[in-house]
Every structure is written in structure tokens, then in C-alpha cells.
Amino acid sequence: MQVIAHGRLTLYETYGQFQMVVNVIEEAGVGDLERAFQKLKEKLGKEGLFEVEHKQALPAYAFRIAVVTSPTGAAVRDIIATLSRRWPCSEILVVPVRVQGDLAAGEIVRALEQIPRAGAVDLVILGRGGGSLEDLWAFNEESVARAIHACPLPIISAVGHETDVTIADFVADVRAATPTMAAEIAVPNVDDVFSTVVESQRRLGRNMKARLDGVRSKIQELLKSYALGQIRNRIQSQLQTYDYAIEKLQRNMIDRIARCGVRLDGFVARLKGLDARAVLSRGYAICADFETGKGVQTVDGALLAGNLRVTFSDGSVLSEVKERVDE
């Protein structure tokens, strides 16, 4: 067995011999955290926490998404930016927690317990950016794994980079390679949804016309048959009424499709109205601390920041805050 020994090396000068007073000894190539990881993985695996039968399907259209992560890291910014771009109608609820350190696991567990009580949450994204095994250890804690398993809401685990694997990834309903990828998985692309609705509208119109034409053709064939020759005149007297009914049905379908189109246009307009770029094009601007990038909404915040990044619809400028100017 090969081991790694940590201790103090001394020299016994009389005989010219070295000796080592060992304080810590561990198996070579396997650290304490790695052993703990494998042990917990095996334990939870035997209990069935990783089984596919326990995993929930993600909602097709998530409108309220809880993001459990650090409020200051790059991960939360990437998630918010991706969700806002792909599905502007979603409401993002950031649940701030520590993502490393001794207190992180407890905060994550409490967040997962409290989110279902808030109501109307469709999906949870749990994650953080990359780091060492020690940095990511909160997501390898048994308490966090059991909280994920017990949560009644679908959870996407997005911890670290693609090569990072945690216990949370195995227990969660879906594992994403990165926080950005989690946001991509969580919601559809609004442009794709719009295209699907438009194509469905067109296909419905084509199908209805084809069915009506088919019915008309069958009736025409029946009218030519010998068996119905005796009642042909009677049927012909009803054709005008039938044609009127067909035309009325077609008009009703066209009107209904047109109303659906108007509602769809209104829906698209509302989605576009939520786009921050549309707001900026109307003469508004976004102010943020130039150093930290944190948004600034008040005069006191601007004075405290000193230098602001002011974003317009066509770009950004650096602005120096000198003094308060009251109306």
C-alpha cells in the first residue's frame, strides 16, 4: 500500500540517520474529500436517490423560475441574461445563498425548503460557477442531496463547469454542464414558439379545407351512382343549403383564425415590450456602478459609486458623478 506521510524530518547526527515523525498519513492518490464523495455517492445510490423514476420532467413553459445561487457571482448574471433573452415573459426569483464555506449547505437546504411555500414557482435552478473540489463541497453534502430529493419542484443542477461533478448533479432532476446551459434547458426560445404557433395556424386551415373538399368529392360521387339516381333531384335541392353551410363554416373558421392571429400579435407585442432594448429606445437609460457593474437606482447610490456606466439604446458611456442636483 502506498501512502503519503506528513510530518517532521530530523537528523540523528551520531549515526548520520534521518528519521521522520509522522503526524498525518493517508492513502496515496485519494484525498479525504474524494473518499467522502465516493462513500456518500455509494450510500445515496443504494437508497435509490439517483433513480430515474424519482426524477420530474421539466415544464414545457416555465413562467416563474427560482434561482438558488450567490447573488454576486457571474453564474447568476449569466442565468438571468439567458432567461431574459430566450423567454422574456418569465419571472426570475433570485434566492441568495452562500455557495461555499461551512454555512453554505445549511442556507441551500433552507432555500429549497422555503421555495415551494412561496407558491406559483414552476422550476428551480441550483448552481454556481466553477471551482476546486473544496469550493464545490457544499453541493456534496448529504443534507443538500436529501433536500433536493425532497423538493416537490423540478430542479436543474448547474454546479461548476462541464468537468465538475457533484452529488447534487446525481440527485437533481436534470444536470446542466454550466449555469448558462441550465437557463437554455429551463425555457424555450420565444422565436421558436412563435414560429410553431404560426405554422399550426396555417396547418389547421389547410386541414380543414382538405377535409371539406373531401366531403364534397364523396357527395359528388354518390350523386353519380345508380342506386341514388332516384333521389338525385332531392339531393340537388339540398346542395344549395349545403354549400351555404360550408361557406358559413369556412367564414367562421377564417374569422376564428384571424382572431387568434390578433391575439397572437398582441402576445408578441407584449413580449417585445418586455425587452429592455425597447425601453432604452424610448429615451431611457440604465445606470450601473462602473467598477462593480451593480445597478444604481437612486441619487445616493450614484454619489456613492462616483463613476457610472450609463447604457443607452446604441451603446454605453462613462459618467462621473460630481454632485447632487435637486429640482
Secondary structure, DSSP 4 states (H G I P E B T S, - for coil): --EEEEEEEEEETTTTEEEEEEEEEEETT--HHHHHHHHHHHHHHHHTTT-GGGPPPPPSS-SEEEEEE-TTSHHHHHHHHHHHHH-TT-EEEEEE---SSTTHHHHHHHHHHHHHHH----EEEEEE----TTTTGGGG-HHHHHHHHH-SS-EEEEESSTT---HHHHHSSEE-SSHHHHHHHHS--HHHHHHHHHHHHHHHHHHHHHHHHHHHHHHHHHHHSSTTGGGHHHHHHHHHHHHHHHHHHHHHHHHHHHHHHHHHHHHHHHHHHT-HHHHHTTT--EEEETTT--B--SHHHHHHH-EEEEEETTEEEEEE-------
